């Protein structure tokens, strides 16, 4: 719930409680699944599906890939793939890279 403070008179504050929920939806159980789409990895030329962001991470963890370039911020590996509309996309996560969770 969020609280809103209002000044009623000098020295007195009224706190109004509203029925709103605020949360940071970073857990996969809070992320709505998308219609599965096919992706083509440009490193290994394999096709994989994505319905959750975790599906892309799993693809790059299962098989070692050669990075196409490095991140300008953390110097971590970046990988390329094409989405179902043939758009070029990049996979990289600075936090995972800093914790050495992705392949070099």
N, C-alpha and C positions, 0 to 999 in steps of 0.2 A: 504494500500500500504506500501511497505517497502522501506526504503531509504538506499542507499549504498554510503558511503563517500569515495572519492579517493583524494589523494594528487596530484595535477597537477604540481605545482611549489612551491617553498618555500613561505609560507604564504597564498596560495590560495587553497581552497578546492572546488571540484566539487561534487555536490550531484546528483546521478543517481537514478531516480525513476523507479521502476519496477512494472509491473502489477501483483502483487501477493496479495492475500487476506489472512490475518491471523486472526483467531478468535478462541475462546474457545467454542466449541460446547457442552455446558452443558444443554441447554434447550431441552426438549423433541421434539420440532419441528425440531431440527437439527439432531436428532438421527434417523437413518433409521430403520424401522420396520424389524424384523426378521420373518422368517416363524414361525408361532405359534407352539410351542412345548409344550408337556405335562410335568408337573412336579408333583411329589408326595411329599407332606409335611410329614415328619417323625414324627411330633408332633401330628397332628390331623388326619393323614392318608387320607387326602382328595387330590383330583387331581385338579390341576389348570393349566391354559395355560399361556405362557409367550411369548409375541411378543415385548414388551418393558421392560426395567428395572423397570419401575413403576409398572408393573403387579405383581412382587414379593412383592414389598412394600405394595401394596393394599391387597394382600392375608394375610400378617401378621398383617395388621391393622384392618381387618374386624372381626377377631376372636382372642381372647386372646390365646396366645400360651405359653407353658412352655419352657424357653430357655434350650438348651442342654449344654451350657457352657458360659463362659464370655470372653470378649475380653481382651487380655493382655495389650492393650494400654489404653483403656478408661473404662474398667470394665463393658461395656454395654452388653446387651443380644445378644446371637448368636443363630441362628436357622438352622436346617439341612433340606435338601430336596434332592431328587434324580431327575436328569434330564432325558431326553428321552433316553439317552444311558446308563442309570442305574448308572451313576457316582454320587458319593456323593458330594454335594455342600453345601456351607454355606452362609447364608444371615446375613449380619451385615453392618452397616454404622456408623462409629464413629461420624460423624458430626450430623446425626439425633439423635443418642443416647445422645450426649452431650447437645443437645437442648431439650431433653426429648420428642421427637416426636414419638419414638417407645415405645411399651408396655414394662414394666419392666420385 
